[in-house]
Amino acid sequence: MDVDVAVQPGAPSAGTIRIVIADESPIFRDGLRRLLEADTRLRTVGDTRLGSTVPALVGQLRPDVLLLGAASSGDLWADTLRGIASEAVPVRTILLANAIDTRQVTTALQSGAAGVLAKDSAPELLFKSIEAVMAGECWVGTEPSSRNVPASVRRLDHERRHALGFGLTRRELDIIRAVLDGDTNREIAARLSISENTVKRHLMHTFNKMGVSSRVELALFAAHHRLLEGI
């Protein structure tokens, strides 16, 4: 077996979701495996680098979910998806992309992926995306989506237009949503699994971009411009 393939021994318990991780970075794979251990329902049964080992490992282990990391360059992940499809292995694949864009979403869904999630997403979104694909849903970006590729891409484009209109990042939009929900900085930090200092920095950047100076002004601005509509 390839030296970069790791298989975890032992039989899974009933109700366990079996996961294989594939990514070019051993450090990323190890960190993701440790993160998944936080949920007792999830069990990583193997991991490997991107390439020809992935379809073979998936075929051997028959996991429920494949977390497939997109390489920093190139479309090796797309070739991997097509390789898995050609083997007709029944696995739900979530592409962990460096950034969500319409080309990757279109290619991934058309090549058999069940979901696309950004690598810098909050851990809770990863867990939710796994639950969604296990329930037979499709996941794109931050929420379940239609398996209709054009519809999913249109929703993504709508989200990107809103964000790019004011130079807002996805994380800043998450912060705005939490502010509108009435969350404190501490509650936002817990909700997004980040530190309070990081929340404060995001709020400062958001205030500057939108030309506001308080949470009330932020909420009014977001409502007036419908920043979270369709997101």
Secondary structure, DSSP 8 states (H G I E B T S, - for coil): --TT-EE--S---TT-EEEEEE-S-HHHHHHHHHHHTTSTTEEEEEEE-SSTHHHHHHHHH--SEEEEE--SSSSHHHHHHHHHHHHT---EEEEEESS--HHHHHHHHHTT-SEEEETTS-HHHHHHHHHHHHTT-EEETTEEE-S-HHHHHHHHHHHHHHHHHTT--HHHHHHHHHHHTT--HHHHHHHHT--HHHHHHHHHHHHHHHT--SHHHHHHHHHHHTTTTT-
